[in-house]
Amino acid sequence: MDEPDTPESPARGTTPPFADLNDRQREAVEHGLATGGAGPLLVIAGAGSGKTKTLASRVARLVQAGADPNRILLLTFSRRAAGEMAQRVGRVLHRVLGQATTQAPPTFPWAGTFHGVGARLLRDYADRIGLAPNFTILDRADAEDLMGMQRQALGLADKVERFPLKGSCLAIYSRVVNSQQRLDQVLQQSYPWCFGALLELKQLFKAYAEAKHQQHVLDYDDLLLFWSHMAADAAIAADLGQRFDHVLVDEYQDTNKLQAAILRALKPTGRNLTVVGDDAQAIYSFRAAEVRNILDFPAQFDPPARIVTLEQNYRSTQPILAVSNAVIALAKDRHAKDLWSDKASSERPRLVALKDEAAQANWVADDVLRKREEGIKLTRQAVLFRTASHSAPLELELTRRNIPFKKFGGLKFLESTHVKDVLSVLRWAQNPRGRLAGFRVSQLLPGFGPASARRLLDAIEAQPDPLAALKAFKAPPAAAGEWSTLCALLMDLAANSEWPSDLERVVEWYQPHLERLHDDAPVRLADLDQICRIAQGYGNRERFLTELTLDPPNASSDESGVPSLDDDYLILSTIHSAKGQEWQSVHVLNVVDGCIPSDMSTGTSEQIEEERRLLYVAMTRAKQHLALLTPQRYYIRQQHRTGDAHVYATPSRFIPGRVARMFEQVVPAMAASHGLPASTEPQIDVGAKVRGMWD
Ligand SMILES: Nc1ncnc2c1ncn2[C@@H]1O[C@H](COP(=O)(O)OP(=O)(O)OP(=O)(O)O)[C@@H](O)[C@H]1O
């Protein structure tokens, strides 16, 4: 990502603190300070208008005015965003407090995601809400497996009419929880084809909830659900509310109803509650985020929240902002904001028409190298796309030309078998009642099959002391030796946890199994070294397991390792993972109908509006150079049996003629004819299609 242009950096030590804020930003930062307490505040900020900077400055200002960093709850969208925010606040505080840069800035122990903070609070209050304090958290894949087991056990998998698959069942369940709607409403609105299965789904979800309870496990959604139920208890709510003097929330446009309810319970009058967001950047409705949360925020309090609107964009040049504004101006329902920039430039954004995705990959690689020659490092350039698979041809081209890149979004480091195996051992030691972890780990032993695993897990379930049951278990004779080694390891991990050496002990135990089970063991071992390195950044085992499950490196947008300082690599990212970032130069791939909007998301006008906002988010990441690419022919993976695996595309509906004219239109080495880009090859082989009719 781009190196932040941080006006708050200590190098500018001579500027008085907060002098670089504009009047509106300062208004938000100072809100309520003069009167010794603040009513609710909503900062509605356009893209690149210093929303994150303002929030960081407000936190610093609160600390300067005497607030205790341990009593500030700072909720961000990702763990990475929380880390960045804490660093920014630290930099401002250094200046404000006149500290030496070598002095460590204050830490904010309660800066994190809703899910991460929820997990910690639930542990703190576990004994008061009937929850085992050693609960472990299921990632999505494990939750799906557990749902699948219940689906099987209830005989739903064998029904004559096809019952939704485990992934769909979990998605429905998750939507019900996060949107706080009834199951029948969710089915009607979002999954009409499953409506006939209403009663069975209810039965399934009940069994799923019961199984989680038995095994002392929670899924992601439970972290919010349990938190909101806990906050509904008056005594706990009061206790929770007074733990935090200030609550500040970033990216509020992407919160869901459950999260809004949690905040209301924490700060019912809205006192000392600050939320910041941009309704034009709401891109998470598929996770039941509710853009109405931000639109309706002010009116839920009496007196209503103060609204501060930030309209000066500091990121992009005026021509980039003009085309981005033109794209979002066509949106239906939005909080009107007139974004402006004083960064003049004679360079217009480019709209590039290309023959196909291969030509697109070539053109982008050329352009990226050209920009590097002009002095823009690769890390300050990004290529963005709607769907992770859209970058495949470009990845090949970059590899061919030896251009290093890092991809954000869509990578699945933590879902690889060997990493899951090792984490499962830790999870099992943490919570011996967790069936999924136990099922997986026990079967790593030679001679230990699914039937023995089930027998073992049933024995553990039946005993009040799970470790005693583990010890007493009679393993199959072929596995007896390995079983006693594993047992000793688990007992030891349960009794004496030392971090991060716990993980190293597990890897040591696992290595011979890895070598027996996988031909490419050395490569996989390197991943395990990587995870041991990552582990060093966490205070203890429980924190590591919780946070890694909630916000895994690489599966969301973090990097799995810290690249060395002189590493230069191009950023490839899904638009979702590019949220909150900025780069000098941005290319957006496949700006054609079918890709943006994605043909999976054109069912309702709300979906189309969200796709429009996605394109807006992508375009507003650019500081100086922006290019939208429109390949005329692109590859589709799921195609009709008789298809040729390609479709012909029209430029995205979000760039109609009058918006397109604001761009510099580029048709590389092809003379345009009849409004279509010229091509050296026929675009459709009509003859072949006619002949094909008789095949
Ligand atoms: N008052 C200011 N003076 C100079 N630069 C500023 C000012 N406010 C913000 N910036 C710069 O503008 C850029 C965008 O700021 P920031 O990332 O805080 O915006 P944002 O509103 O969170 O963006 P988005 O919502 O689009 O992700 C950053 O490079 C930031 O340093």
The ligand as an SDF file (V2000), in Angstrom:
LIG
                    3D

 31 33  0  0  0  0  0  0  0  0999 V2000
   -6.3940   18.4860    6.5990 N   0  0  0  0  0  0  0  0  0  0  0  0
   -5.6290   17.7640    5.8000 C   0  0  0  0  0  0  0  0  0  0  0  0
   -4.5280   18.2930    5.2220 N   0  0  0  0  0  0  0  0  0  0  0  0
   -3.7310   17.5770    4.3900 C   0  0  0  0  0  0  0  0  0  0  0  0
   -3.9620   16.2610    4.0700 N   0  0  0  0  0  0  0  0  0  0  0  0
   -5.0260   15.6730    4.6190 C   0  0  0  0  0  0  0  0  0  0  0  0
   -5.9150   16.3880    5.4990 C   0  0  0  0  0  0  0  0  0  0  0  0
   -6.9070   15.5240    5.8560 N   0  0  0  0  0  0  0  0  0  0  0  0
   -6.6310   14.3530    5.2370 C   0  0  0  0  0  0  0  0  0  0  0  0
   -5.5140   14.4260    4.5030 N   0  0  0  0  0  0  0  0  0  0  0  0
   -4.8920   13.3470    3.6710 C   0  0  0  0  0  0  0  0  0  0  0  0
   -5.8720   12.8520    2.7570 O   0  0  0  0  0  0  0  0  0  0  0  0
   -5.7330   11.4500    2.5290 C   0  0  0  0  0  0  0  0  0  0  0  0
   -7.0340   10.7370    2.8540 C   0  0  0  0  0  0  0  0  0  0  0  0
   -7.2570   10.7650    4.2630 O   0  0  0  0  0  0  0  0  0  0  0  0
   -7.9940    9.5530    5.0190 P   0  0  0  0  0  0  0  0  0  0  0  0
   -7.3920    8.2610    4.6120 O   0  0  0  0  0  0  0  0  0  0  0  0
   -8.0600    9.9190    6.4460 O   0  0  0  0  0  0  0  0  0  0  0  0
   -9.4080    9.6980    4.3130 O   0  0  0  0  0  0  0  0  0  0  0  0
  -10.7110    8.8180    4.4460 P   0  0  0  0  0  0  0  0  0  0  0  0
  -11.8320    9.7910    4.4700 O   0  0  0  0  0  0  0  0  0  0  0  0
  -10.5870    7.8800    5.5890 O   0  0  0  0  0  0  0  0  0  0  0  0
  -10.7090    8.0650    3.0540 O   0  0  0  0  0  0  0  0  0  0  0  0
  -11.6390    6.8490    2.4690 P   0  0  0  0  0  0  0  0  0  0  0  0
  -12.9450    6.8760    3.1560 O   0  0  0  0  0  0  0  0  0  0  0  0
  -11.7570    7.1880    1.0130 O   0  0  0  0  0  0  0  0  0  0  0  0
  -10.8530    5.6110    2.6600 O   0  0  0  0  0  0  0  0  0  0  0  0
   -4.5960   10.9980    3.4120 C   0  0  0  0  0  0  0  0  0  0  0  0
   -3.4320   10.9500    2.6230 O   0  0  0  0  0  0  0  0  0  0  0  0
   -4.5310   12.0910    4.4830 C   0  0  0  0  0  0  0  0  0  0  0  0
   -3.2580   12.2000    5.0600 O   0  0  0  0  0  0  0  0  0  0  0  0
  1  2  1  0
  2  3  1  0
  2  7  2  0
  3  4  2  0
  4  5  1  0
  5  6  2  0
  6  7  1  0
  6 10  1  0
  7  8  1  0
  8  9  2  0
  9 10  1  0
 10 11  1  0
 11 12  1  0
 11 30  1  0
 12 13  1  0
 13 14  1  0
 13 28  1  0
 14 15  1  0
 15 16  1  0
 16 17  2  0
 16 18  1  0
 16 19  1  0
 19 20  1  0
 20 21  2  0
 20 22  1  0
 20 23  1  0
 23 24  1  0
 24 25  2  0
 24 26  1  0
 24 27  1  0
 28 29  1  0
 28 30  1  0
 30 31  1  0
M  END
$$$$
